[in-house]
């Protein structure tokens, strides 16, 4: 084991939260070392920007804050200090302008993550931040030094303060594998098991339906579900039929109540309105019109615009007798029950819930049981839908942890 390194602040994790903590620390005059398990930093950030980097969202503040659900009260102070407009201004300071899309989502003008990350790393290095890649955190040794598995063997690092920004458990191939959770639990830190968030679900399709429709989008629908406590959630959008079930933006937006309903041992049923804007009486009237020699599929398409995968869902999920009764068929088009079996594995999820409980932290995000150790980002126990909410809170939490570490060091 090499000689311990002294006199620095160690940031463990090179994602948005860790890098923002490093920036806040370096701007405050601290000497900062960033350690990351992967060969380069920001890998999940780059993946998030593969289809266009959704930095944040431009909706009104109250609506924005509501996206954090039960953890709103914990996330709100972080966003009050560094919110969506602050994030856009910060990116502008790196030479990256942004725009608001038609859905309210905010993107860099070129929609790319790589230019932003390159400019950011250049600024951090110029400020004296040092990076150590291929350093996997292993916890603490008996003397309280950080242990890392490094290219030249195990290494001990002594730091005056530590910011842990280790991510959750989704996409473990990019470095956030959740291996840190038992390391903190062993130290008496309150943690919740990691669970998939913004995830798909298994639905148990028939082979016929799977073979014909897997990979097809289901557009312009309204979905609703009831959580374990009986509260209803309702969203409009689209989703994709997969080999095993369903995924996509509409499903991700409802993944928390669906997941919790399944975890409570109850059913999780997604109820689909396949024809938003149509009322059941009008649907029934159109479906009651004579169809002559036309097939039922042609009748559904010509009269109410139900075709393709939507018609396939009806065939998959309804008893055959319902197709002979226009009123029952119309009711099903407006309220089609899709039973879900289980969430897809955590490794496939866009993000994760669970992690370090906010109750284990003080207002500066310092671990009460471990003075001088701060936590930030997705490793905290919160979740949010896609749409820029995840990234915004990760940036804000990283900044808060960095500033918290600076304040703690000043008190020392």
Buried (B, 14 or more C-beta within 10 A) or exposed (E): EEEBBEEBBBBBBBBBBBBBBBBBBBEBEBBBBBBBBBEBBBBBBBBBBEEBBBBBBBBEEEEBBEBBBEBBEBBBEBBEEBBBEBBBEBBEEBEBEBEBBEEBBBBBEBBBBBBBBEBBBEBBEEEEBBBBBBBBBBBBBEEEBBBBEBEEEEBBBBBBBBBBBBBBBBBBEBBBBBBBBEBBEEEEBBBEEBBBBBBBBBBEBEEEBBEBBBEBEBEBBBBBBBBBEEEEBEBEBBBBBBEBBBBBBBBBBBBBBBBBBBEEEEEBBBBBBBBEEBEBEEBBBBBBEEBEEEEBBEBBBBBBEBEBBBBBBBBBBBEEEBBEBBBBBBBBBBBBEBEBEBBBEBBEBBBBBBBBBBEBBEEBBBBEEBEBBBBBBBBBBBBBBBBBBBBBBBBBBBBBBBBBBBEBBEEE
